[in-house]
Amino acid sequence: MINCALVTVNYYSEDNILKLLNSIAEAEISSFTLIIVDSSLSFKLSLPKNFKDKVKIIRLPENRGYAYAANVGLRTALNLNPKYMWLLNPDVLLDKNSFKFLKETSDNEKNSLIGSTVLSKNKDTNDIRIWGVGGFWDVNGDVSMGRSGEEVLENNSNIKEEILDCNYVPGCSIFLKPETLKKIGYIPEDYFLYYEETAWALNSNRKFNTKNIIDQRSIIYHEVYESKLKEDYRVYFYNRNSLLFKKELALGFINSAKIILKVIKKLIGAGYAYYKAPAQSKHIFLAHVYSALDFLRFLFIKEDSSKLKISKKRLKQLKS
């Protein structure tokens, strides 16, 4: 039995993965395997000799979204019979004590998804700030990160040590035991990109009373690229999936009907903005139009294959 099976998804992230691997090696994990699931279809990675027996690469024949790739990795990890499992974004770095604290909390908190205090560093100023301490949603389904944007004081003196309950663990770092995964099942794949961990947390809590908690002592560093959030396909998936999550969170016909009515109004407004926008800005409004339109289409589609087809079509359209 290995101590920890780690999973990450590659989508043109080769440089980040080497940094991640080095940080894993320094995190005092007695034995580990890193499973890299490649969705980029062009993955090339030169592993140092001392890591070759610790890394397993799975190359997917097509890009079916982050959640699908993550689930392939989680299934592979489960077959290794590890004591712990850790799903990580490729652009994170682990603090040397991060695993120690998560392991301790995992042993004490059954049926839990566990996260860390996530810090980010401004490449221009070198300021280190809190990216997030747990994820939260309000009654309308709007999400936010705990303590987001707070400056980190010298020697991390304002990093707290308590275990924090939250609505969901941010997807950049989710720690769990194999028995928890067997109980709650895998990540919802129809989201494709963004909000998949939020929906996973909601469903597992409703069905299995799974807890989402943050061990604030455990620290990871997350490279955040604000420019990425302005890319057309990311705007599309983020907006569409935020609507899908709000619909999933809403209980009752009246609440669902209110969301649908708002989306129809949003679709009309986005369409008008697209019509009036200058040529150089039309692409971003088109992403908004598609996100509202496809949310409404998803309400009447039950087959996962049809949803995947729509997601892949939009990805191709908006990345070209």
N, C-alpha and C positions, 0 to 999 in steps of 0.2 A: 504493500500500500504506500502510495506517495502521500506526502503531507498536504500538498496543495496543488490543484490543477487550475491554472489561470487561463482565461480565454480573452482574446482580443480579435477585432475585425480589422483587416487591412483594406483601405480604399485609397490607394496612392499615398501611403503613410510610412514608407520604408525607413526614412530617416528617423522618424519618431520611434519606431519599434525597436531599433537598436538601443536608443537611450532608455526606453522602458525596460528592456531586457537587462541592461546594466544595473538599473535601480532595483529590479527584482532580486538580482544576485546579491545586492547589498542589504536586503531587507530581512536577513536572518531567518530564511525559510529553510528548514533542514533538508527537505527534498521537494522538488517541484518540477512540473512540466508546463511549459507555455504553449498553448494551442493557438496558432495563428490561422484564421480563416480568411482567405483572400477572395475579395469580390471585385478586384480591379482588373482581373484577367491578364495582367502583365507584371506580376509580382516577381521581383528579383532581390534577393537578400543574401549577402555574404556573411555567414555566421562565424564568429570566432570558434576555434576548435573546442574550447572548453564549454561551449554552449550547445554543440550539435546534438548531443544525446539528451538535452533538456528541452528541445523545441520540436514541435510537430506542426507541419504546415499542411493545410487542407486547401486545395485550389478548387473553387467553384466554377462550373462551366458557364454561369451567367450571374449577373447581379440581380438578386431577388430582394434586395433591401437589407438594412442593418439587422432587423429582428430575425429574419430567416438565417442569416449568416451566424448571428450570435447563438441561435438555437442549435445549429449544426455543431458549433464549438461546445456548447453545454452538453449535448448528447455524447459527444466524443469524450469530454471530461468525465462524465458519469461512468462511462465504461472503464475508466482507469481506476475506479474505486478509490477516490481520494478521501481524505478526512475533511477537507475544506475545498470550496470552489470560489473563484474570484473572477468576476467579469469586469474587464477594464477597457477604457478607450485607449487607443494607441498613443495619444498625445498627453498621457499623464506620467508622472514620475512618483515613485514611492519613497516616503521617508523611511529611514532604516527601522523605525519602531512601529510602522503602520500595521504590519502583519501581526506582530505580537499582541497589540491591543484588540484587533478585530477577532483574533483567535480566542482570546480570553472572553470577550463579550459573547461570541458565538456559542461558547461552551455553556454560558449561563442563561442565554436567551433562546429558548426553543422556538421553532417555527417563525423565524425572523429573517428579513432582508436587512443587511447592515451596511451603513456607509461611513464615510470619514469626513473630517473637516477638509474642505477643498480650497486650496489657496491658488492664486494666480499672480504672475509677475509681469509688470509693465516693462516691456523691452526698451522703452525710451527713457523712463525715469528710474528703473530698477526698484520701484516701490512694490512691495508685496501686499496684496490685499486679499480679503476673504472673498472667494468666488461664490461659495455657498455652504451652508451648514443645514442640510436637509431641504427637501422640497415640500411646498405647501400649496393647497388650493383652497379657494373660498367657495361660497355657496353657488357662485355663478360659473365655477370651473376655471377661473383665472388663476394661473400658477405663479409662484414666486420662490426665490431661494432665501433661506434664513441668513441674516447678517450680511447679505450680499453688498460688496463695496466697502466694507469696513477696513480700515488700515490695520495691518498687523504690527503690533508694537515690538520693541526690542526683546529678544529672547522668547518670542511668542508668548509674552506675559498675559495677553488677553485671550489666549486660546483656552477655552473652558475644558473641564475634565468630566462633566456629567454625561450620562447617557441621555440622549434627547429623542423623544418621540416625534415623528413627522408623518406627513401623509404619504410621501414616497421618497425613496433613495435615488438621488441623481444617477443617471445611467453611466456616467464616467467611471464609477467604482461601486460595484454591488458585490457584497460578500455574503455567502450563504453555505449551508451544509447540504450535502447530497440528499438527505432525507427531506429537507424543505422543498427542494426542487421536485422530488418525486411526488410530494403532496400537492403542490400548487400548480404544477405543470409549467409549460414554456411560455415565452414572451409572445404576445399577440402579433402576428405577422402582417396583418392587413394595414398596419400603420406605416410600414415600409421604412420610414425615417422620421424621427422625432415623436415624442409622446408615448413611445412603446413602453418605457419603464413606468410611466405614470398610469397607463391603463393596466399594466401588470400588477402594480401595487393595489389599485382599486379593486380589480377582480379577485385577487388572492385574499384581500382583507374581507370582502363581502362573503366569499364562499368558504374560506378556511380560517378567518380571523387572524391572518398573518400580520405580524407587527412589522413596521418600518421604523428603524431606529438609526441614530448616528452615535458612534463612539467618537466624541469630539477630541479625544487624545490622539486618535489615529489621523495622520496628516498625509495628504497627497497633493501634488502640484499639477495644475491643469493648464496647458497652453491654450489660451483663448484667442481666437482670431475674429475680431469684430467684423472684418470685411467679408468673412464667409457668410454671415447672416444676411448680407445684401445680395447674394447670388440668387438668380431667379428661381432655380429649382428648390433651393432651401426655403425661400419665402413661400413658395407653393406648398411644400410638405408641412412646414411649420403651421401655416394658417389653416390648411385643410384638416390637419390632425388635431389642432386645438379645438376645432368645431366638432370633430368626431368624439373627442374626449368629453366635451361639454354635454353632448347628447348622451353619452354613456353614463355620465355622472347624474344627469337629470332623472328624477323618478316621477312617474305619472304622465298622463297624456297632456295635461295642460302645460307643464314645464317643457316637455319636448316640443309642443306646438309653438311655444314662445321662441324657442331657439330656431326652429325652422323659419318662422316669420322674419326674425332678425337676419337670417342668412339670405333670404330672398331679397330683402331690402339692401343688404350688403352687395349682393350680386348686381343689382340694378345700379347702385352707386359706383361700383368698380367698373362696370361697363361704360357708364357715362364718363368717368375719369379717363378711361382708356381712349375713348373717342376724342376727348378734348386735349389729351396730353401731347406734347411735341414728340416727334418721331424718336428722338434719342431716349425718351422716358417710357415709351409705350410698353416695353418688355416687362417692366416691373408691375404695371397695372394688369397686364395680361396674366401674370402669375396669380394675382388676387382674384381675377375673374375665374380662372381655372379652379382655384382652391374652393371657392364657394359653389361652383357648378358641380364639381366632382363630389363634394360633401353630399349634395342633394342626390346625386346618382347612387352613392353608396347606400343610401337609405333603402333602395329598392333592389340591391344586389346582394345575394346570399352567398354565391360561390366565391371562394378565395381566389380561384384562378382568374376570374373576371376582374376582381379588384387589383390583382397583380398586373394584369394586362394594362389597366388604366394607369397605374403608377409607373410602369416601365415606359409607356407612351409619353407621359408628361416629362419624365426625366430626360428622355431623348429630345423632346421638343425644346425644353427650357435650358438645356445645357449646350445646344447647338448655336 
